[in-house]
Amino acid sequence: MRNVRYALAACVALTLAQPMTIPASARTVTRAERPPVVVIVMENHEFGSIVGSSSAPWLNRTFFRRGTLFTDYYATHHPSLPNYLAMTSGTTSRCRSNECPRKSYATDNLFHQLSRAGIGWVAWMESMPSRCSLTTTSLYAARHNPPIYYKNLFPTICRERDRRYPASLPAQLQPFTFIVPNICHDMHDCSVAVGDRWLKSHVPPLWHRGASVIITFDEGSSSLGGGGHIMTAIAGPHVPHGRRNHHRFNHYGLLAGLERWFGVPRLHRASTARPLPI
């Protein structure tokens, strides 16, 4: 019996001496291992004109099935620009129109937070004539480009980080990418079908680089919730498929979710908003 006890004790000691292997599913994912996040902002459509629409087959048959559709999500204001400021800083900084002055707001914002925290980001504006351009053209709407409104991104950060949509994607994405298609491809001046085809072409390459992609709209055509009931969804390799989330969210919640994901403080009205799960 004594020999049996000695053998058991030796076996336990040997087991404890071995390094423990933790299954990948049980490990906490470190920030360095987290997938990149991409936000794509489309324009001016209510939830019902996108979800279930035959004009948006790729969104309905592919994107929503690959992730989570948020069925009760609202824009916060009209017109466009206050929504872009709300979703990136948690406040409109009293901007109530599309004509608010560029390079004028001292408000802290997500882009500045990430820069200060050493977290890489980039804003890609399709058809922008030059980096950090303050000038609207036939296809590029400066009012859809929030970095150019924040004083704390000048003179250097905006020029470095606010870029024209690349002809080919980099092999590795930044931790955060903010994308606005041009005013045709974002459904502002062209049809839902045109925007759906653009997304079908441009989102899968982002997925292939491991990104979780959030698609939202700046505003709807109604004033429900302040700026309309709009479609917002997230999909990607790391997102559970085929989900519908019926909690109420808005652009402040989008910012809150991004700030929680990146571990930076929640700004202004994002501090009390329900964070969008990412």
Beta strands, then each sheet from edge to edge (+ up, - down):
strand 1: 37-42
strand 2: 67-74
strand 3: 121-125
strand 4: 162-164
strand 5: 176-180
strand 6: 212-217
strand 7: 232-235
strand 8: 243-250
sheet 1: 4+ 3+ 5+ 1+ 6+ 7- 2+ 8+
end
